[in-house]
Amino acid sequence: MFTPKIPPPDTAPTPGTSLVPPLTGLVHPPACTCHHTPTAPTAPVPAAAPARPALRFTPGSLLVAAAGGTAVVLVVGTVLVSMLLATAITAASVAVCALVLRSLLNRPNNR
C-alpha cells in the first residue's frame, strides 16, 4: 500500500529525456514599439500636505465604540461560559457512567 508505483519499463522515461518538449521558435515582441528617449519631468513635484491627526473621536463615535466593545466582551464571555458548562456536564455524565459500570462489574452475583 505504501510502496511507490513504478511504471512498466516500456513507458518509463529515460533519465536523459524530458516529458515536456522544449519550446523552439518562441520570439518575444518588444514591450514598447515606440522609439523615444525618456525625458526628465518638467513640472515640479508638489510638496506633501501637512500632516493631520489620523483619527478624531466625537462623543457619538466614542459611544458606538464603547457599545461595540461591550457587545464583543459579552458575546465572547457567553461562548466561553457555555463551552465550560458543556465540558462540566460531559465530565459529570462520564463520572456517573463510570460509577454505574463499576458497581455492575464489582458485584455481578448480587443482581
Long-range contacts (C-beta under 8 A, 24 or more apart in sequence): none
